[in-house]
C-alpha cells in the first residue's frame, strides 16, 4: 500500500467536515446570533468585569494598592477553585447531567 491510498479517504472526510463561514450567517443566522449574544453577556456580566475593575474600585474606596491587589487575588481564589471543580465534574459526570442540574436550580 502506498501513502496516497491511505490518505485519500481522510482527505475526502476532511472536505466533508469543512463548511464555509457564510453558512453560519445565512443558514444558521438565528443560532449564531443567539450563541454570540449569550457568550457576550456571559463575559460582560461575569467575574471578568469584577476581576478587572476590583483593584481600581478598591483604590477609589480608599484602600492602598497593595491591599487592593491582595483582595483581588483573594477574590480570584474561589473562582479558580470553582473552575477546577467544574472541570472535574464535567469529566466525571458528563456535560448533559450538569446542564440538567443547572437548569433545575
MIVOMAR-24614 format. One record per residue: residue number from 1; residue in one letter; x, y, z of N, C-alpha, C in turn. Coordinates in nm, 3 decimals. Last residue first. Example, Ala and Ser with C-alpha at 12.3 -4.5 7.8 and 13.67 -1.06 7.14 Angstrom:
residues 2
<pos:2&code:S&n_east:1.285&n_north:-0.225&n_up:0.708&ca_east:1.367&ca_north:-0.106&ca_up:0.714&c_east:1.290&c_north:0.003&c_up:0.787>
<pos:1&code:A&n_east:1.319&n_north:-0.569&n_up:0.780&ca_east:1.230&ca_north:-0.450&ca_up:0.780&c_east:1.320&c_north:-0.330&c_up:0.780>
end
This chain:
residues 105
<pos:105&code:X&n_east:-3.193&n_north:2.420&n_up:3.902&ca_east:-3.171&ca_north:2.509&ca_up:4.018&c_east:-3.194&c_north:2.653&c_up:3.986>
<pos:104&code:X&n_east:-3.232&n_north:2.294&n_up:3.662&ca_east:-3.328&ca_north:2.272&ca_up:3.770&c_east:-3.312&c_north:2.372&c_up:3.883>
<pos:103&code:X&n_east:-3.013&n_north:2.358&n_up:3.507&ca_east:-3.145&ca_north:2.407&ca_up:3.466&c_east:-3.249&c_north:2.391&c_up:3.575>
<pos:102&code:X&n_east:-2.809&n_north:2.220&n_up:3.636&ca_east:-2.806&ca_north:2.366&ca_up:3.635&c_east:-2.939&c_north:2.426&c_up:3.594>
<pos:101&code:X&n_east:-2.888&n_north:1.958&n_up:3.574&ca_east:-2.883&ca_north:2.001&ca_up:3.714&c_east:-2.881&c_north:2.154&c_up:3.722>
<pos:100&code:X&n_east:-2.855&n_north:1.965&n_up:3.297&ca_east:-2.988&ca_north:1.939&ca_up:3.353&c_east:-2.993&c_north:1.987&c_up:3.498>
<pos:99&code:X&n_east:-2.579&n_north:2.008&n_up:3.283&ca_east:-2.671&ca_north:2.105&ca_up:3.224&c_east:-2.812&c_north:2.089&c_up:3.279>
<pos:98&code:X&n_east:-2.487&n_north:1.776&n_up:3.408&ca_east:-2.458&ca_north:1.906&ca_up:3.468&c_east:-2.550&c_north:2.015&c_up:3.411>
<pos:97&code:X&n_east:-2.573&n_north:1.574&n_up:3.228&ca_east:-2.629&ca_north:1.581&ca_up:3.364&c_east:-2.602&c_north:1.715&c_up:3.433>
<pos:96&code:X&n_east:-2.410&n_north:1.662&n_up:2.997&ca_east:-2.557&ca_north:1.661&ca_up:2.996&c_east:-2.617&c_north:1.661&c_up:3.136>
<pos:95&code:X&n_east:-2.137&n_north:1.628&n_up:3.047&ca_east:-2.194&ca_north:1.762&ca_up:3.038&c_east:-2.346&c_north:1.763&c_up:3.049>
<pos:94&code:X&n_east:-2.009&n_north:1.403&n_up:3.299&ca_east:-2.052&ca_north:1.436&ca_up:3.164&c_east:-2.123&c_north:1.570&c_up:3.163>
<pos:93&code:X&n_east:-1.891&n_north:1.327&n_up:3.539&ca_east:-2.034&ca_north:1.306&ca_up:3.520&c_east:-2.078&c_north:1.322&c_up:3.376>
<pos:92&code:X&n_east:-1.610&n_north:1.378&n_up:3.489&ca_east:-1.657&ca_north:1.259&ca_up:3.559&c_east:-1.804&c_north:1.228&c_up:3.530>
<pos:91&code:X&n_east:-1.580&n_north:1.617&n_up:3.351&ca_east:-1.515&ca_north:1.496&ca_up:3.301&c_east:-1.573&c_north:1.370&c_up:3.364>
<pos:90&code:X&n_east:-1.731&n_north:1.786&n_up:3.509&ca_east:-1.767&ca_north:1.772&ca_up:3.368&c_east:-1.702&c_north:1.647&c_up:3.309>
<pos:89&code:X&n_east:-1.594&n_north:1.770&n_up:3.752&ca_east:-1.730&ca_north:1.715&ca_up:3.741&c_east:-1.772&c_north:1.696&c_up:3.597>
<pos:88&code:X&n_east:-1.351&n_north:1.895&n_up:3.678&ca_east:-1.352&ca_north:1.758&ca_up:3.729&c_east:-1.491&c_north:1.696&c_up:3.712>
<pos:87&code:X&n_east:-1.440&n_north:2.151&n_up:3.606&ca_east:-1.369&ca_north:2.066&ca_up:3.509&c_east:-1.375&c_north:1.919&c_up:3.551>
<pos:86&code:X&n_east:-1.544&n_north:2.232&n_up:3.854&ca_east:-1.633&ca_north:2.216&ca_up:3.739&c_east:-1.569&c_north:2.131&c_up:3.631>
<pos:85&code:X&n_east:-1.312&n_north:2.250&n_up:4.006&ca_east:-1.416&ca_north:2.153&ca_up:4.045&c_east:-1.510&c_north:2.127&c_up:3.927>
<pos:84&code:X&n_east:-1.187&n_north:2.461&n_up:3.870&ca_east:-1.123&ca_north:2.329&ca_up:3.874&c_east:-1.225&c_north:2.222&c_up:3.910>
<pos:83&code:X&n_east:-1.371&n_north:2.668&n_up:3.920&ca_east:-1.343&ca_north:2.627&ca_up:3.783&c_east:-1.281&c_north:2.488&c_up:3.779>
<pos:82&code:X&n_east:-1.355&n_north:2.695&n_up:4.195&ca_east:-1.482&ca_north:2.652&ca_up:4.136&c_east:-1.462&c_north:2.604&c_up:3.992>
<pos:81&code:X&n_east:-1.090&n_north:2.791&n_up:4.214&ca_east:-1.127&ca_north:2.662&ca_up:4.275&c_east:-1.257&c_north:2.608&c_up:4.215>
<pos:80&code:X&n_east:-1.119&n_north:3.039&n_up:4.086&ca_east:-1.030&ca_north:2.937&ca_up:4.029&c_east:-1.064&c_north:2.799&c_up:4.085>
<pos:79&code:X&n_east:-1.295&n_north:3.162&n_up:4.266&ca_east:-1.330&ca_north:3.150&ca_up:4.124&c_east:-1.247&c_north:3.040&c_up:4.058>
<pos:78&code:X&n_east:-1.149&n_north:3.166&n_up:4.503&ca_east:-1.269&ca_north:3.082&ca_up:4.493&c_east:-1.314&c_north:3.061&c_up:4.348>
<pos:77&code:X&n_east:-0.929&n_north:3.343&n_up:4.406&ca_east:-0.908&ca_north:3.206&ca_up:4.454&c_east:-1.035&c_north:3.120&c_up:4.450>
<pos:76&code:X&n_east:-1.006&n_north:3.602&n_up:4.344&ca_east:-0.981&ca_north:3.510&ca_up:4.234&c_east:-0.966&c_north:3.365&c_up:4.280>
<pos:75&code:X&n_east:-1.019&n_north:3.733&n_up:4.587&ca_east:-1.142&ca_north:3.716&ca_up:4.511&c_east:-1.125&c_north:3.611&c_up:4.400>
<pos:74&code:X&n_east:-0.751&n_north:3.742&n_up:4.650&ca_east:-0.839&ca_north:3.663&ca_up:4.735&c_east:-0.974&c_north:3.639&c_up:4.666>
<pos:73&code:X&n_east:-0.670&n_north:3.922&n_up:4.452&ca_east:-0.620&ca_north:3.784&ca_up:4.448&c_east:-0.708&c_north:3.693&c_up:4.532>
<pos:72&code:X&n_east:-0.804&n_north:4.147&n_up:4.550&ca_east:-0.837&ca_north:4.095&ca_up:4.416&c_east:-0.790&c_north:3.952&c_up:4.401>
<pos:71&code:X&n_east:-0.675&n_north:4.182&n_up:4.790&ca_east:-0.817&ca_north:4.147&ca_up:4.791&c_east:-0.863&c_north:4.095&c_up:4.655>
<pos:70&code:X&n_east:-0.422&n_north:4.252&n_up:4.688&ca_east:-0.438&ca_north:4.134&ca_up:4.773&c_east:-0.583&c_north:4.089&c_up:4.777>
<pos:69&code:X&n_east:-0.478&n_north:4.490&n_up:4.556&ca_east:-0.432&ca_north:4.373&ca_up:4.478&c_east:-0.446&c_north:4.245&c_up:4.558>
<pos:68&code:X&n_east:-0.550&n_north:4.643&n_up:4.778&ca_east:-0.648&ca_north:4.622&ca_up:4.671&c_east:-0.608&c_north:4.505&c_up:4.582>
<pos:67&code:X&n_east:-0.315&n_north:4.640&n_up:4.929&ca_east:-0.436&ca_north:4.573&ca_up:4.981&c_east:-0.538&c_north:4.549&c_up:4.870>
<pos:66&code:X&n_east:-0.142&n_north:4.786&n_up:4.755&ca_east:-0.109&ca_north:4.650&ca_up:4.799&c_east:-0.233&c_north:4.575&c_up:4.847>
<pos:65&code:X&n_east:-0.268&n_north:5.038&n_up:4.725&ca_east:-0.251&ca_north:4.948&ca_up:4.610&c_east:-0.223&c_north:4.804&c_up:4.652>
<pos:64&code:X&n_east:-0.508&n_north:5.107&n_up:4.989&ca_east:-0.383&ca_north:5.128&ca_up:4.918&c_east:-0.366&c_north:5.020&c_up:4.811>
<pos:63&code:X&n_east:-0.852&n_north:5.210&n_up:4.975&ca_east:-0.751&ca_north:5.109&ca_up:5.005&c_east:-0.622&c_north:5.142&c_up:4.930>
<pos:62&code:X&n_east:-1.045&n_north:5.391&n_up:4.891&ca_east:-0.951&ca_north:5.431&ca_up:4.994&c_east:-0.848&c_north:5.328&c_up:5.034>
<pos:61&code:X&n_east:-1.201&n_north:5.344&n_up:4.677&ca_east:-1.269&ca_north:5.339&ca_up:4.806&c_east:-1.174&c_north:5.372&c_up:4.921>
<pos:60&code:X&n_east:-1.020&n_north:5.337&n_up:4.473&ca_east:-1.107&ca_north:5.455&ca_up:4.481&c_east:-1.181&c_north:5.460&c_up:4.614>
<pos:59&code:X&n_east:-0.920&n_north:5.085&n_up:4.524&ca_east:-0.831&ca_north:5.201&ca_up:4.538&c_east:-0.913&c_north:5.329&c_up:4.549>
<pos:58&code:X&n_east:-1.144&n_north:4.931&n_up:4.458&ca_east:-1.095&ca_north:4.933&ca_up:4.596&c_east:-1.001&c_north:5.050&c_up:4.621>
<pos:57&code:X&n_east:-1.154&n_north:4.990&n_up:4.185&ca_east:-1.267&ca_north:5.022&ca_up:4.271&c_east:-1.224&c_north:5.028&c_up:4.417>
<pos:56&code:X&n_east:-0.911&n_north:4.888&n_up:4.094&ca_east:-0.935&ca_north:5.032&ca_up:4.083&c_east:-1.053&c_north:5.075&c_up:4.170>
<pos:55&code:X&n_east:-0.949&n_north:4.609&n_up:4.153&ca_east:-0.839&ca_north:4.688&ca_up:4.211&c_east:-0.863&c_north:4.839&c_up:4.204>
<pos:54&code:X&n_east:-1.197&n_north:4.546&n_up:4.006&ca_east:-1.189&ca_north:4.543&ca_up:4.152&c_east:-1.070&c_north:4.620&c_up:4.208>
<pos:53&code:X&n_east:-1.209&n_north:4.531&n_up:3.729&ca_east:-1.229&ca_north:4.661&ca_up:3.791&c_east:-1.213&c_north:4.661&c_up:3.943>
<pos:52&code:X&n_east:-1.153&n_north:4.258&n_up:3.675&ca_east:-1.082&ca_north:4.365&ca_up:3.605&c_east:-1.090&c_north:4.498&c_up:3.680>
<pos:51&code:X&n_east:-1.324&n_north:4.107&n_up:3.831&ca_east:-1.181&ca_north:4.091&ca_up:3.847&c_east:-1.103&c_north:4.205&c_up:3.783>
<pos:50&code:X&n_east:-1.572&n_north:4.196&n_up:3.729&ca_east:-1.538&ca_north:4.216&ca_up:3.869&c_east:-1.387&c_north:4.209&c_up:3.889>
<pos:49&code:X&n_east:-1.551&n_north:4.110&n_up:3.464&ca_east:-1.568&ca_north:4.253&ca_up:3.493&c_east:-1.528&c_north:4.282&c_up:3.637>
<pos:48&code:X&n_east:-1.527&n_north:3.832&n_up:3.503&ca_east:-1.422&ca_north:3.906&ca_up:3.434&c_east:-1.430&c_north:4.055&c_up:3.463>
<pos:47&code:X&n_east:-1.753&n_north:3.727&n_up:3.612&ca_east:-1.643&ca_north:3.753&ca_up:3.703&c_east:-1.532&c_north:3.833&c_up:3.636>
<pos:46&code:X&n_east:-2.006&n_north:3.869&n_up:3.398&ca_east:-1.945&ca_north:3.770&ca_up:3.483&c_east:-1.831&c_north:3.821&c_up:3.568>
<pos:45&code:X&n_east:-2.116&n_north:4.024&n_up:3.207&ca_east:-2.181&ca_north:4.022&ca_up:3.337&c_east:-2.110&c_north:3.934&c_up:3.438>
<pos:44&code:X&n_east:-1.961&n_north:3.990&n_up:2.978&ca_east:-1.982&ca_north:4.126&ca_up:3.030&c_east:-2.044&c_north:4.128&c_up:3.169>
<pos:43&code:X&n_east:-1.966&n_north:3.714&n_up:2.931&ca_east:-1.839&ca_north:3.781&ca_up:2.957&c_east:-1.860&c_north:3.917&c_up:3.022>
<pos:42&code:X&n_east:-2.237&n_north:3.672&n_up:2.891&ca_east:-2.168&ca_north:3.595&ca_up:2.995&c_east:-2.034&c_north:3.660&c_up:3.030>
<pos:41&code:X&n_east:-2.285&n_north:3.837&n_up:2.673&ca_east:-2.341&ca_north:3.874&ca_up:2.802&c_east:-2.277&c_north:3.796&c_up:2.916>
<pos:40&code:X&n_east:-2.141&n_north:3.687&n_up:2.478&ca_east:-2.107&ca_north:3.826&ca_up:2.504&c_east:-2.158&c_north:3.868&c_up:2.643>
<pos:39&code:X&n_east:-2.271&n_north:3.441&n_up:2.476&ca_east:-2.132&ca_north:3.448&ca_up:2.518&c_east:-2.090&c_north:3.590&c_up:2.552>
<pos:38&code:X&n_east:-2.521&n_north:3.530&n_up:2.381&ca_east:-2.511&ca_north:3.461&ca_up:2.510&c_east:-2.368&c_north:3.468&c_up:2.562>
<pos:37&code:X&n_east:-2.452&n_north:3.636&n_up:2.130&ca_east:-2.501&ca_north:3.725&ca_up:2.235&c_east:-2.496&c_north:3.659&c_up:2.373>
<pos:36&code:X&n_east:-2.366&n_north:3.405&n_up:1.991&ca_east:-2.275&ca_north:3.519&ca_up:2.009&c_east:-2.323&c_north:3.608&c_up:2.124>
<pos:35&code:X&n_east:-2.598&n_north:3.244&n_up:1.997&ca_east:-2.472&ca_north:3.198&ca_up:2.056&c_east:-2.376&c_north:3.312&c_up:2.083>
<pos:34&code:X&n_east:-2.779&n_north:3.405&n_up:1.856&ca_east:-2.806&ca_north:3.368&ca_up:1.995&c_east:-2.676&c_north:3.324&c_up:2.064>
<pos:33&code:X&n_east:-2.650&n_north:3.415&n_up:1.607&ca_east:-2.672&ca_north:3.539&ca_up:1.681&c_east:-2.699&c_north:3.508&c_up:1.829>
<pos:32&code:X&n_east:-2.659&n_north:3.142&n_up:1.537&ca_east:-2.531&ca_north:3.211&ca_up:1.550&c_east:-2.546&c_north:3.338&c_up:1.632>
<pos:31&code:X&n_east:-2.932&n_north:3.094&n_up:1.523&ca_east:-2.850&ca_north:3.019&ca_up:1.618&c_east:-2.717&c_north:3.090&c_up:1.643>
<pos:30&code:X&n_east:-3.001&n_north:3.267&n_up:1.310&ca_east:-3.058&ca_north:3.285&ca_up:1.444&c_east:-2.975&c_north:3.214&c_up:1.549>
<pos:29&code:X&n_east:-2.840&n_north:3.162&n_up:1.090&ca_east:-2.828&ca_north:3.300&ca_up:1.139&c_east:-2.879&c_north:3.316&c_up:1.281>
<pos:28&code:X&n_east:-2.774&n_north:2.934&n_up:0.941&ca_east:-2.790&ca_north:2.925&ca_up:1.086&c_east:-2.780&c_north:3.062&c_up:1.151>
<pos:27&code:X&n_east:-2.755&n_north:3.020&n_up:0.674&ca_east:-2.842&ca_north:2.909&ca_up:0.708&c_east:-2.873&c_north:2.904&c_up:0.858>
<pos:26&code:X&n_east:-2.588&n_north:3.258&n_up:0.715&ca_east:-2.704&ca_north:3.252&ca_up:0.625&c_east:-2.801&c_north:3.144&c_up:0.670>
<pos:25&code:X&n_east:-2.380&n_north:3.232&n_up:0.891&ca_east:-2.458&ca_north:3.355&ca_up:0.896&c_east:-2.576&c_north:3.357&c_up:0.799>
<pos:24&code:X&n_east:-2.278&n_north:2.981&n_up:0.831&ca_east:-2.310&ca_north:3.012&ca_up:0.968&c_east:-2.401&c_north:3.135&c_up:0.978>
<pos:23&code:X&n_east:-2.214&n_north:3.001&n_up:0.566&ca_east:-2.327&ca_north:2.917&ca_up:0.603&c_east:-2.372&c_north:2.944&c_up:0.746>
<pos:22&code:X&n_east:-1.980&n_north:3.148&n_up:0.571&ca_east:-2.103&ca_north:3.210&ca_up:0.521&c_east:-2.226&c_north:3.132&c_up:0.562>
<pos:21&code:X&n_east:-1.778&n_north:2.978&n_up:0.642&ca_east:-1.835&ca_north:3.062&ca_up:0.747&c_east:-1.963&c_north:3.132&c_up:0.702>
<pos:20&code:X&n_east:-1.813&n_north:2.651&n_up:0.489&ca_east:-1.776&ca_north:2.793&ca_up:0.486&c_east:-1.843&c_north:2.871&c_up:0.599>
<pos:19&code:X&n_east:-1.691&n_north:2.354&n_up:0.636&ca_east:-1.805&ca_north:2.431&ca_up:0.585&c_east:-1.764&c_north:2.577&c_up:0.584>
<pos:18&code:X&n_east:-1.552&n_north:2.032&n_up:0.645&ca_east:-1.530&ca_north:2.177&ca_up:0.638&c_east:-1.651&c_north:2.244&c_up:0.575>
<pos:17&code:X&n_east:-1.624&n_north:1.766&n_up:0.622&ca_east:-1.641&ca_north:1.831&ca_up:0.751&c_east:-1.624&c_north:1.983&c_up:0.744>
<pos:16&code:X&n_east:-1.559&n_north:1.688&n_up:0.365&ca_east:-1.699&ca_north:1.680&ca_up:0.406&c_east:-1.723&c_north:1.759&c_up:0.535>
<pos:15&code:X&n_east:-1.284&n_north:1.715&n_up:0.369&ca_east:-1.361&ca_north:1.805&ca_up:0.283&c_east:-1.510&c_north:1.803&c_up:0.320>
<pos:14&code:X&n_east:-1.225&n_north:1.504&n_up:0.541&ca_east:-1.194&ca_north:1.640&ca_up:0.582&c_east:-1.271&c_north:1.740&c_up:0.498>
<pos:13&code:X&n_east:-1.296&n_north:1.286&n_up:0.381&ca_east:-1.370&ca_north:1.311&ca_up:0.505&c_east:-1.346&c_north:1.453&c_up:0.553>
<pos:12&code:X&n_east:-1.099&n_north:1.310&n_up:0.183&ca_east:-1.240&ca_north:1.321&ca_up:0.146&c_east:-1.323&c_north:1.352&c_up:0.270>
<pos:11&code:X&n_east:-0.870&n_north:1.265&n_up:0.336&ca_east:-0.886&ca_north:1.394&ca_up:0.268&c_east:-1.032&c_north:1.415&c_up:0.228>
<pos:10&code:X&n_east:-0.912&n_north:1.001&n_up:0.413&ca_east:-0.907&ca_north:1.105&ca_up:0.515&c_east:-0.924&c_north:1.243&c_up:0.454>
<pos:9&code:X&n_east:-0.899&n_north:0.862&n_up:0.170&ca_east:-1.025&ca_north:0.865&ca_up:0.246&c_east:-1.027&c_north:0.974&c_up:0.353>
<pos:8&code:X&n_east:-0.620&n_north:0.928&n_up:0.100&ca_east:-0.733&ca_north:0.973&ca_up:0.019&c_east:-0.865&c_north:0.970&c_up:0.097>
<pos:7&code:X&n_east:-0.420&n_north:0.810&n_up:0.253&ca_east:-0.462&ca_north:0.946&ca_up:0.287&c_east:-0.584&c_north:0.993&c_up:0.210>
<pos:6&code:X&n_east:-0.381&n_north:0.554&n_up:0.143&ca_east:-0.420&ca_north:0.567&ca_up:0.284&c_east:-0.475&c_north:0.706&c_up:0.315>
<pos:5&code:X&n_east:-0.307&n_north:0.598&n_up:-0.115&ca_east:-0.431&ca_north:0.523&ca_up:-0.093&c_east:-0.476&c_north:0.531&c_up:0.052>
<pos:4&code:X&n_east:-0.065&n_north:0.734&n_up:-0.077&ca_east:-0.179&ca_north:0.804&ca_up:-0.136&c_east:-0.310&c_north:0.731&c_up:-0.112>
<pos:3&code:X&n_east:0.123&n_north:0.557&n_up:0.025&ca_east:0.071&ca_north:0.661&ca_up:0.113&c_east:-0.053&c_north:0.729&c_up:0.057>
<pos:2&code:X&n_east:0.053&n_north:0.217&n_up:-0.083&ca_east:0.128&ca_north:0.342&ca_up:-0.084&c_east:0.056&c_north:0.446&c_up:0.001>
<pos:1&code:X&n_east:0.084&n_north:-0.118&n_up:0.000&ca_east:0.000&ca_north:0.000&ca_up:0.000&c_east:0.088&c_north:0.124&c_up:0.000>
end
